[in-house]
Amino acid sequence: MTAFLVDVLGGTTRVPLFPLGLLDDGVVFTPSRLRSRVPVTGLTTRSPISTRAIRDWARANGYELPDRGRVPLAIREAWEAAHPGGSADSV
């Protein structure tokens, strides 16, 4: 992709779908204006959740899941519903 862009912007490759004269004024990069960051409210900071603790809880509660890989969202949501405000490290 980089080579293609270099060739197009350098004028050695012409793309029929691009309008004629697209690069007549040269290649110019103008960064966007920086926007001030507004803090997001209403979010809580939680400790990382131990997937091992979630897997152990899920198996003890009849869920089937592999030993490795991503914990399915439905199982994570079920664990969170059973442990409101808690972390898996405290289970």
C-alpha positions in Angstrom: 0.0 0.0 0.0 2.8 2.4 0.8 4.5 1.8 -2.5 1.2 2.4 -4.3 0.7 5.7 -2.4 4.3 6.8 -3.1 3.7 6.1 -6.8 0.4 7.9 -7.0 1.6 10.9 -5.0 4.8 11.0 -7.0 2.9 11.0 -10.2 4.4 7.8 -11.6 1.1 5.9 -11.4 -2.2 7.2 -12.6 -5.5 5.9 -11.2 -8.4 6.3 -13.7 -10.9 6.7 -10.9 -9.2 9.7 -9.5 -10.2 13.1 -11.0 -7.8 14.7 -13.5 -5.8 17.5 -11.8 -6.2 15.9 -8.4 -2.5 16.5 -7.6 -2.0 19.7 -9.7 -1.6 21.9 -6.6 0.9 19.5 -5.0 0.6 17.2 -2.1 -0.1 19.1 1.2 -0.8 17.7 4.6 -2.8 19.9 7.0 -3.3 18.4 10.4 -6.7 18.8 12.0 -7.1 21.3 14.9 -6.5 19.8 18.3 -9.7 19.6 20.3 -9.6 20.0 24.0 -10.3 16.8 25.8 -13.4 16.8 27.9 -13.3 14.3 30.8 -15.9 11.6 30.6 -18.0 11.4 33.6 -20.1 8.5 34.9 -17.5 5.8 34.2 -16.1 3.8 37.1 -12.6 2.4 37.3 -12.4 -1.2 38.1 -9.5 -3.5 38.8 -8.6 -6.0 36.1 -10.7 -9.2 36.3 -8.9 -12.5 36.6 -10.2 -14.7 33.8 -9.1 -17.8 35.8 -11.5 -16.8 38.5 -14.3 -16.2 36.0 -13.7 -19.6 34.4 -13.7 -21.3 37.8 -17.0 -19.6 38.7 -18.5 -20.4 35.3 -17.7 -24.1 35.5 -19.0 -24.3 39.1 -22.2 -22.7 37.9 -22.8 -25.1 34.9 -21.2 -23.1 32.1 -19.0 -24.8 29.6 -16.0 -23.0 28.2 -12.5 -23.8 27.0 -9.4 -23.4 29.2 -7.9 -20.8 26.9 -9.1 -18.0 24.7 -11.5 -15.2 25.3 -14.2 -15.6 27.9 -17.6 -15.4 26.1 -19.4 -12.1 26.7 -22.5 -13.9 28.0 -20.4 -15.7 30.7 -18.6 -12.5 31.7 -21.9 -10.6 32.0 -23.3 -13.5 34.1 -20.3 -13.3 36.4 -20.6 -9.5 36.7 -24.3 -9.8 37.6 -23.4 -12.3 40.3 -20.5 -10.1 41.6 -21.7 -6.5 41.4 -18.9 -4.1 42.0 -16.5 -6.9 42.8 -13.3 -8.0 41.1 -12.4 -11.6 40.4 -9.3 -11.3 42.5 -11.5 -11.0 45.6 -13.5 -14.2 44.8 
